[in-house]
Amino acid sequence: MRIDTFDYELPPERIAQHPAEPRDSARLLVLGDAGFEHKTVADLPELIPQGSLVVVNDTRVFPARIIGQKAKTGGKVEIFLLQSAGLRELTIDGETRQTEVWRALGKSSKPLCIGSDVTAGTLTIHLIGRAEDGLLEVGLSAPPGVTIHDAIHETGRVPLPPYIHRDPDAKDEERYQTVFARTEGAVAAPTAGLHLTHALLGRLALRDCEVASVTLHVGLGTFQPVSVDDLDQHPMHSESFEISKSTADAIARARKRNAPVVAIGTTVVRALESAAAGDGLVIATRADTRLLIQPGYEFRVVDRLMTNFHLPKSTLMAMVCAFGGTSRVLEAYGVAVAEKYRFYSYGDAMLLSKKS
């Protein structure tokens, strides 16, 4: 399918630079059978059927953006850690030792030299080489008594998306995490989940809605622009995910009682659909997924979706159009722009049902 299908016009001022306060005060555009309703996220418990199964993504964002200096010249360098590649035996400063290797992006005013070092607080970043996909491979080391985890957290910054045109502040350390964030590994937040509060989760329980979780570590590929005309030719990024037996069992119970499965965010959809069996049940698993969802895909698990507004001509936009119907979703985006909803990671959200 042509990527131009998922295009729309968005004035730059509609891109949210700060989150709504409180979390659940964000606006919620509801796509109903009779048209559109303008609600807030706080209304969610009354907008889904009593007894629904609500599934969230409990991934936790780590401070992946490292600002450092070239060890030899002092020049400023930005390293964006993407994914751990495990331990590898490397020779550094004449000494061979086990080193934690990461895949990363890097930029500076002058080209980065493979074999050089970058320092950032207690963290030393050794530029090892480049992988086949062009990403950097870097080795991380820290002084005795300091773990790599602690060095990253001491030095790193909140990895706000590039369309948020400001430096992160102390408030972002809390607000760019969901209240149920548990398992660290994401470089971007599952943004629909940012709107939920403990009080809202409690109100869901009062309506007999069960809440389950999956873990999908959101990668930088979420923001990877589609550079081909035909979406089928797009090299889909890989993301690791895990679905526990308790969540798989919760889906089985929901299916048995004919309760809808409500996904909070596209990352939940991607995880559940990647683990779905032919009968719509989900298998407990830990794996990587490269699932690309576009119109024509038959959803097997998810019945309703709450999601933020996504970038035009993106794979996430294609997924939402596949779920809700392309013309219906594009019309909703037009309404959201006209009604001055806030877009992208810190923006507002929409709630829609799977097209019949």
Residue, then its C-alpha position, 0 to 999 in steps of 0.5 A: m500500500r502506498i505510504d501517501t495514503f496515510d498522510y495528513e496536514l498538521p500545523p507545527e503548533r499542534i505538536a505538544q511540547h509538554p504533557a497535560e496536567p494532570r495525566d488523565s486531563a488529556r483530551l480523548l477523541v472517541l470514534g463512535d458509530a454515530g460520529f465523534e465525541h470529545k471527552t477526556v481520558a478521565d472518562l475512559p472507564e465509562l466509555i468501555p464496556q463493563g468487564s472489559l480486559v484492559v492491556v497496558n505496556d509496562t516497559r520502562v524508559f531508560p536515560a538513553r541520551i548521553i552527552g559526552q566529550k571526545a577524550k582527546t579533543g573535548g569536542k561535544v558528542e551525543i550518543f543515543l543508546l538503543q539496545s544492549a548487544g551483550l558482553r564481548e571480549l575487547t582490548i581497550d588501552g592494551e588490556t583485554r576484558q569483557t565489555e558491555v556492547w551496545r548498538a547506538l546512534g552518534k553525532s558530533s560537529k565532526p565525524l566520529c572516529i572508530g577506535s576513539d573514546v567518549t567520556a561522560g561522567t563516570l561512563t567511558i564509551h569506546l567506539i568499536g565500529r559500525a554494524e551492517d545497518g550503519l548503527l554504531e557499536v560501542g563498548l561501555s565501561a565504568p570505574p571499579g565499584v560503579t556498574i554500567h547501569d548506574a553510570i548510564h543513570e547517573t549520566g544519561r538524559v530522558p530521550l525525548p523525541p526529536y519533535i519536542h524542541r526543548d531539553p528534558d527537565a526534572k519533570d520529564e523524568e516522571r512524566y515520560q514514564t507510565v505509572f505502571a512502568r516496571t521493566e526497563g529497556a525502552v528508548a521511547a515511552p508507550t505514549a498512550g499509557l502516559h495518560l493513565t493514573h492509579a486513580l483511573l486504574g482503580r475506577l476501571a476495577l470498580r467497573d469489573c475491568e481486569v487490567a493485564s500487562v505486556t512488555l514491549h521495549v519501544g525502539l527508535g524504529t518507532f520513529q523511523p521514517v518510511s522512505v519508500d513509496d510502497l509500505d510493503q518495501h519498508p524494512m520493519h524494525s525489530e522490538s523485543f516483547e514478552i507476554s506472561k502466562s497470567t496475561a495470556d490467561a486473562i485474554a482467554r478468560a475475556r474471550k470466554r465471557n465475550a469481553p472486549v480486549v482494550a489495548i492501551g497503545t499501538t505497542v500493546v497491539r503489536a505485542l498481542e497480535s505478534a503472539a496471537a494464535g489462529d483462534g484469537l488466543v495469545i501464547a505466553t512468549r518472549a520474542d522479537t517482532r517485526l510485525l508490520i500492520q497495515p490495511g488488510y491485516e486481520f486483527r485476532v486479539v484486540d477489539r478496542l484501542m486507545t492511542n495517541f495521534h501519530l506522525p503522518k506517513s508512519t507505520l503507526m499511522a498505518m496500523v491505526c488505519a488498519f484497525g479503525g478503517t482508513s477513511r474513518v481514521l483520516e476523518a478523525y485526524g481532520v477533526a482533531v486538527a480542526e478542534k486543536y487537539r495536541f499531537y504526538s508523544y505528549g499530546d492527546a488521544m483517541l479511542l476507537s473500535k475495530k472496524s467491522 
